[in-house]
């Protein structure tokens, strides 16, 4: 991202899952990352923060991830 102010949104869906990601960035003197993800994906938060901090030097960054499983994996 070249500018400190920006917005991005992406969606993915297949037959078993739906994923929506929203990223907002605002001008700020320091890097301030906020991550809002489902508790079931909480283990990914450190990796998400690391990826963002590797690509963004400063600004207020808000990432929101929504995940929904559409069908259960049932094995017989």
N, C-alpha and C positions, 0 to 999 in steps of 0.2 A: 504494500500500500504506500503510495507516494505522499498523499495528503494525510494530515492528522485528523481530518473530519471525513467520515465515510459511513456507509451502510451497505451491508450485504445480506442476502437471504438465499437459501438453497433448500430444496426438498428432494428426497429420494423415497421411492416406494416400490416394493415388489409384492409378491403374493403373501409374504409372511410378516413384513415389517414396514413401518413408516417412520421417517426421520425428517425433522425440520431444524435447520440451523440458521440463527440470526446473529449477525455481528455488527455492533455499533462502535464507532470510534469518535472521540471528541478531543479537542485541543486541551492539553494539560502539560504542565511543566515536567512532571515525572510520569513514569509508567505505573498505571493503576489498573490492574486486571480484575474484572469481576466475572465469575463463571457460574451460570445457573444451569445445572444438569439434573436429571432424575437421580434419586438416591441409588437406584440399581446400577448406575454407571459411575458412581462416585470414585471408583478406583482409577478412572481415566483423568480426573481433574489435574493431578500433577503433570501428566504428560501434555494435556491441553495447555496449561499455563506455560510450560517449557516451550512448546511450539510457538505460542504467541510471542513470548519474550524474545525468541530467536529471530523473529521477523518484524517486530515493532519495537522501536527504541523509546518512544515516549507517547503519552496521551492516556486518556481514560478509555478503556476497552471493556465492552460488555458483550459477553458471549452467552447466548441462550440456546440450549439444545433440547428438543422435545423428541421423545422416542415412544413409539407404540408398537407393541407386538400384535399383529392382526390375527394370527392363528397359532395355536400351541403345537409344538413338535411332539407328536404322540407316536410312540413306537409300540407295535404289537408283537 
